[in-house]
Amino acid sequence: MKTAIIAGCRTPFVRSGTHFSRLTAIDLGRHAVTELMARSEIPPGEVDQIVYGTVVHDPQAPNIAREVGLATLPKDVPAVTVSRACASANQAISDGVNLIESGQADVVVAGGAECLSRIPILVSDRLSRTLVAASRAKTLGARLRTFARTRPRDLVPVAPAIAEYSTGESMGEAAERMAKENGIGREEQDRWALGSHLKAHAGTEDGRLTAEIAPLYVPPKYTTTVEKDNGIRPDTSMEALSGLRPVFDRKFGSVTAGNSSPLTDGASAVLLASPERAKDLGMEPLGYVRAYALTALDPAAQLLQGPAYAAPLALDRAGLTMADIDLLEMHEAFSAQVLSNLQAWDSDRFCREELGRARKLGHPDPDRINVMGGSIAIGHPFGATGGRLTTTLLNELHRRDGQFGLVTVCAAGGMGFAMVLERG
Ligand SMILES: CC(C)(COP(=O)(O)OP(=O)(O)OC[C@H]1O[C@@H](n2cnc3c(N)ncnc32)[C@H](O)[C@@H]1OP(=O)(O)O)[C@@H](O)C(=O)NCCC(=O)NCCS
């Protein structure tokens, strides 16, 4: 498997309800792809397909990929939207790899966007039925009679939930359960979160993180430029983190706002090409996709443990072991989730019983994991994070002269994603 990754970039990732609250996921996606095209200097006519991810879909523009593509690429470039929860941009990248390796495309734009500031607010089932009945009513009187049945409680808006459809459990509750079942303590979780902020701050200050960011002017006046992620807290401390109240189990819990990823807005974009086309166009690849894997487990079990299953599979497919990996970018949904997955890789029992392996995978060197922080500090626009992880990993492999990197993402539905990348 050898698809070249030519370039990657993203918008700043900002906490929902702040700078991007007047923008949509489509606006953010357009910005990221426009910047990608400018940075890579590829003639737009060379792009064969765009694959773009999002999680909370806009019912008025359900194919976000097409809306982003129409504004940034020639109008004859086919576009498809993909959705695999928090691994949606990873899915877009993998689909791009499949298109290239099956010979259906030579150049693909992939990535994803999310604007949780602008989620579609739904109406109750009863109000929905009333509105449909009213729209079918033939006379004004009949229409008014359908509304007469409406009760005040029917008017309460329904927001999309960050919860499992099958079990009703929220991601935070699942992280809480994982912390308890795996014995991941509060201090350990807060320490991970602190590291995420300090490393992300260092990466912002020395320009490594900001180099990947396409600043943008924001409405209403377009006089404010947003240049960097706004969730990073350089002033946080173990003391401040340990003082926060648990959110998902107020009495006995350990998962807090401090050791969770925040609700975030942002977009990412990555340019993929066949090595032959990259060469023809004189483009120097940042790296190559060596292998990837997707897994799924019962959401009622350890919901966010997907990477523990997906990473070994991706490594096997790449013909590598954990010891060969120079850098890891692990999506941090919650500290408890990252630490649970690391614990599983280092567990003889888990690797034997769950993965059927003779030996454990081993715990990667902590100094090689999320070296510029992770989603807890940087933020997590669901559909976009995979693009950030991929771009950051390849850029950092170059800086550190490493060869192989591993991306992992846990996703709703009990799914896990892992991709092995190789420096170009
Ligand atoms: C956990 C969650 C509910 C917190 O939401 P919130 O209450 O709006 O979070 P806030 O940012 O307002 O933080 C709450 C408080 O903690 C404080 N805080 C948060 N992080 C902190 C840190 N690192 N250091 C110090 N204080 C911190 C805030 O300042 C705030 O304090 P205040 O109430 O005095 O203003 C929300 O971020 C969430 O749902 N996250 C999970 C998202 C999810 O499930 N994603 C899917 C994963 S794949």
The ligand as a MOL file (V3000), in Angstrom:
LIG
                    3D

  0  0  0     0  0            999 V3000
M  V30 BEGIN CTAB
M  V30 COUNTS 48 50 0 0 0
M  V30 BEGIN ATOM
M  V30 1 C -16.7600 17.8180 29.6590 0
M  V30 2 C -17.7030 18.8840 29.1490 0
M  V30 3 C -19.1730 18.4950 29.4980 0
M  V30 4 C -17.3400 20.1990 29.8400 0
M  V30 5 O -18.1420 21.2020 29.3190 0
M  V30 6 P -18.1740 22.6370 29.9970 0
M  V30 7 O -18.7120 22.5210 31.3770 0
M  V30 8 O -18.8870 23.5260 29.0440 0
M  V30 9 O -16.6450 22.9880 30.0600 0
M  V30 10 P -15.9460 24.3550 30.4040 0
M  V30 11 O -14.9260 24.6110 29.3890 0
M  V30 12 O -16.9590 25.4270 30.6700 0
M  V30 13 O -15.1770 23.9870 31.7280 0
M  V30 14 C -15.8460 23.8980 32.9870 0
M  V30 15 C -14.9850 24.5950 34.0150 0
M  V30 16 O -13.7570 23.8930 34.0960 0
M  V30 17 C -12.6750 24.7910 33.9430 0
M  V30 18 N -11.5870 24.0930 33.2450 0
M  V30 19 C -11.6960 23.3130 32.1420 0
M  V30 20 N -10.4900 22.8550 31.8040 0
M  V30 21 C -9.6060 23.3420 32.7020 0
M  V30 22 C -8.2070 23.2250 32.8750 0
M  V30 23 N -7.4640 22.4920 32.0390 0
M  V30 24 N -7.6270 23.8650 33.9040 0
M  V30 25 C -8.3690 24.6180 34.7380 0
M  V30 26 N -9.7000 24.7780 34.6240 0
M  V30 27 C -10.3030 24.1450 33.6130 0
M  V30 28 C -13.2540 25.9200 33.0980 0
M  V30 29 O -12.5250 27.1050 33.2590 0
M  V30 30 C -14.6380 26.0330 33.6470 0
M  V30 31 O -14.5710 26.7840 34.8430 0
M  V30 32 P -15.7290 27.8450 35.2080 0
M  V30 33 O -16.9800 27.0140 35.3320 0
M  V30 34 O -15.2440 28.4300 36.4840 0
M  V30 35 O -15.7880 28.7890 34.0440 0
M  V30 36 C -17.6100 19.0600 27.6070 0
M  V30 37 O -16.3610 19.6010 27.2660 0
M  V30 38 C -17.8020 17.7450 26.9010 0
M  V30 39 O -18.9300 17.2900 26.7290 0
M  V30 40 N -16.7040 17.1220 26.4580 0
M  V30 41 C -16.7180 15.8030 25.8690 0
M  V30 42 C -17.0480 15.9010 24.4350 0
M  V30 43 C -17.1950 14.5240 23.8570 0
M  V30 44 O -17.8790 13.6690 24.3630 0
M  V30 45 N -16.5190 14.3340 22.7600 0
M  V30 46 C -16.5480 13.0980 22.0760 0
M  V30 47 C -15.3170 12.3950 22.4090 0
M  V30 48 S -14.8380 11.3420 21.1080 0
M  V30 END ATOM
M  V30 BEGIN BOND
M  V30 1 1 1 2
M  V30 2 1 2 3
M  V30 3 1 2 4
M  V30 4 1 2 36
M  V30 5 1 4 5
M  V30 6 1 5 6
M  V30 7 2 6 7
M  V30 8 1 6 8
M  V30 9 1 6 9
M  V30 10 1 9 10
M  V30 11 2 10 11
M  V30 12 1 10 12
M  V30 13 1 10 13
M  V30 14 1 13 14
M  V30 15 1 14 15
M  V30 16 1 15 16
M  V30 17 1 15 30
M  V30 18 1 16 17
M  V30 19 1 17 18
M  V30 20 1 17 28
M  V30 21 1 18 19
M  V30 22 1 18 27
M  V30 23 2 19 20
M  V30 24 1 20 21
M  V30 25 1 21 22
M  V30 26 2 21 27
M  V30 27 1 22 23
M  V30 28 2 22 24
M  V30 29 1 24 25
M  V30 30 2 25 26
M  V30 31 1 26 27
M  V30 32 1 28 29
M  V30 33 1 28 30
M  V30 34 1 30 31
M  V30 35 1 31 32
M  V30 36 2 32 33
M  V30 37 1 32 34
M  V30 38 1 32 35
M  V30 39 1 36 37
M  V30 40 1 36 38
M  V30 41 2 38 39
M  V30 42 1 38 40
M  V30 43 1 40 41
M  V30 44 1 41 42
M  V30 45 1 42 43
M  V30 46 2 43 44
M  V30 47 1 43 45
M  V30 48 1 45 46
M  V30 49 1 46 47
M  V30 50 1 47 48
M  V30 END BOND
M  V30 END CTAB
M  END
